[in-house]
Amino acid sequence: MFILGVLIAIGSAVAFAALGLATLFGGVRSTTEQIIPGFVPDRPGSAERTLTLVAVWVPVIVVTIFGVYTAYRIIEMVIQALA
């Protein structure tokens, strides 16, 4: 049962890390394919551009950090349990 718990914990760590990295990848694609090209026809001011990028990237960065940090903590827990 202990080994099964370790395997489940490692699987969840991989899932959390993948979720964080997929969010980062989605943020990059969204910015390069939709947001930046959308600035061209609309001609927004610099404040609006900045606020748009902040509104997109702050949640992306927060989710990425939480996902990768959670994966790190789970792996740390597994290592401590195995020691």
N, C-alpha and C positions, 0 to 999 in steps of 0.2 A: 504494500500500500504506500509505503514511503517513496519508493521509486516512481510509482504512478503520480503521486503528488508533485514530485520534482519535475517529471515530464510535463504535467499540466502547467506548472509554473513557468517553465521554459517556453512552452507554447504561447502562454498569455503574454510573456515578455516580448516574444517575436511579434505577436499581434499588435501590442501597444506601439512598438517601434515602427512597424509597418504603417500603422494608422498615422503616426506623427509625420513620417517621411512622405506618405501619400498626400497629406494635407499640404506639406511644403511644395511638393510637385504640382498640386492643383493650383496653389497660389501663384506659382511662377507661370504656369500656362494661362491662367486667367489674366494675369497682368500683361503678358506679352501678346496674347491673342485677342483680348477684348478691351481692356482698360486703356492701354496706350494707344491702340488704333482708334478708339472712340474719342480720344482727345483731339484728333486732327479735324474732323468736321465741326465739332462743337466749339472749339477755341475757348476753353475755360481759362479763367485766370489762374495765377500760380497758387493762390490760397485754396481754390477748389480742387486743383490737381493734388496738392499736398494732402488735403483732408480726405480725398478719395483714396489715395494710396495708403494713408494711415488707417482708414476704415477697413481696408482689405487686409493689410499686412499685420496689424496688431493681433487680431484673432488668429491668423495663420501662425504667427510666431508663438503665441501662447499655447495653442493646441500642439504644435510641434515640440515645444519644450516640455509640456506635461507628458506627452506620449513617450518621448525618449527618456525622460527622468523616471517615469514609472517603470519602464522596461529595465533601466539601470538598477532601481531599487529592488525589483523582483529578482533579478539575477544575483544581486548582493545577498538577498535573503536565502536564495538557493545555496549559494556558496557557504554561507554561515551554517545552514542546516546540514550540509555535507561534511563540514569540518569536525 
